[in-house]
Amino acid sequence: MEISGNLNLIGYGLASIGSAIGVGLIFAAYINGVARQPEAQRILQPIALLGFALAEALAILGLVFAFVL
Protein backbone atom coordinates (compact mmCIF):
# COMPACT_ATOMS: atom_id res chain seq x y z
CA MET A 1 0.00 0.00 0.00
CA GLU A 2 1.45 3.32 -1.07
CA ILE A 3 0.78 6.69 0.54
CA SER A 4 0.09 9.39 -1.98
CA GLY A 5 -0.39 13.09 -1.34
CA ASN A 6 1.45 15.67 0.61
CA LEU A 7 2.23 14.91 4.24
CA ASN A 8 3.17 18.55 4.86
CA LEU A 9 -0.51 19.43 5.00
CA ILE A 10 -1.07 16.90 7.77
CA GLY A 11 1.67 18.63 9.73
CA TYR A 12 0.01 21.98 9.12
CA GLY A 13 -3.30 20.61 10.32
CA LEU A 14 -1.69 19.49 13.56
CA ALA A 15 0.03 22.87 13.94
CA SER A 16 -3.23 24.73 13.45
CA ILE A 17 -4.92 22.62 16.13
CA GLY A 18 -2.11 23.54 18.51
CA SER A 19 -2.49 27.20 17.64
CA ALA A 20 -6.25 27.07 18.24
CA ILE A 21 -5.73 25.47 21.64
CA GLY A 22 -3.14 28.14 22.48
CA VAL A 23 -5.47 30.98 21.53
CA GLY A 24 -8.23 29.43 23.61
CA LEU A 25 -5.96 29.17 26.64
CA ILE A 26 -4.74 32.75 26.21
CA PHE A 27 -8.23 34.23 26.16
CA ALA A 28 -9.45 31.91 28.92
CA ALA A 29 -6.69 33.24 31.16
CA TYR A 30 -7.50 36.82 30.12
CA ILE A 31 -11.21 36.44 30.90
CA ASN A 32 -10.39 34.76 34.20
CA GLY A 33 -8.00 37.55 35.17
CA VAL A 34 -10.45 40.32 34.27
CA ALA A 35 -13.27 38.55 36.10
CA ARG A 36 -11.15 38.41 39.25
CA GLN A 37 -9.78 41.96 38.99
CA PRO A 38 -11.70 44.20 36.60
CA GLU A 39 -9.35 47.10 37.24
CA ALA A 40 -6.48 45.08 35.70
CA GLN A 41 -8.13 44.99 32.26
CA ARG A 42 -5.94 47.80 30.92
CA ILE A 43 -2.83 45.82 31.87
CA LEU A 44 -4.03 42.38 30.76
CA GLN A 45 -5.56 43.30 27.40
CA PRO A 46 -2.32 44.18 25.55
CA ILE A 47 -0.67 41.05 26.92
CA ALA A 48 -3.56 38.88 25.71
CA LEU A 49 -3.53 40.49 22.26
CA LEU A 50 0.23 40.02 22.00
CA GLY A 51 -0.13 36.35 22.91
CA PHE A 52 -2.92 35.98 20.34
CA ALA A 53 -0.77 37.59 17.65
CA LEU A 54 2.20 35.34 18.41
CA ALA A 55 0.07 32.19 18.39
CA GLU A 56 -1.51 33.13 15.06
CA ALA A 57 1.89 34.07 13.63
CA LEU A 58 3.11 30.57 14.39
CA ALA A 59 0.08 29.12 12.59
CA ILE A 60 0.73 31.29 9.54
CA LEU A 61 4.40 30.34 9.61
CA GLY A 62 3.37 26.67 9.67
CA LEU A 63 1.17 27.28 6.62
CA VAL A 64 4.07 28.86 4.76
CA PHE A 65 6.39 25.99 5.63
CA ALA A 66 3.77 23.45 4.57
CA PHE A 67 3.75 24.83 1.06
CA VAL A 68 7.43 25.77 0.77
CA LEU A 69 9.01 22.56 2.05
Contacts in CASP RR format, 6 or more apart in sequence:
PFRMAT RR
TARGET T0000
AUTHOR 0000-0000-0000
METHOD contacts of the structure
MODEL  1
MEISGNLNLIGYGLASIGSAIGVGLIFAAYINGVARQPEAQRILQPIALL
GFALAEALAILGLVFAFVL
8 65 0 8 1.000
8 66 0 8 1.000
8 67 0 8 1.000
8 69 0 8 1.000
9 66 0 8 1.000
11 66 0 8 1.000
12 62 0 8 1.000
12 63 0 8 1.000
12 65 0 8 1.000
12 66 0 8 1.000
15 58 0 8 1.000
15 59 0 8 1.000
15 62 0 8 1.000
16 59 0 8 1.000
16 63 0 8 1.000
19 55 0 8 1.000
19 56 0 8 1.000
19 58 0 8 1.000
19 59 0 8 1.000
22 55 0 8 1.000
23 52 0 8 1.000
23 55 0 8 1.000
23 56 0 8 1.000
26 48 0 8 1.000
26 51 0 8 1.000
26 52 0 8 1.000
26 55 0 8 1.000
27 48 0 8 1.000
27 52 0 8 1.000
29 48 0 8 1.000
30 44 0 8 1.000
30 45 0 8 1.000
30 47 0 8 1.000
30 48 0 8 1.000
33 40 0 8 1.000
33 44 0 8 1.000
34 40 0 8 1.000
34 41 0 8 1.000
34 44 0 8 1.000
END
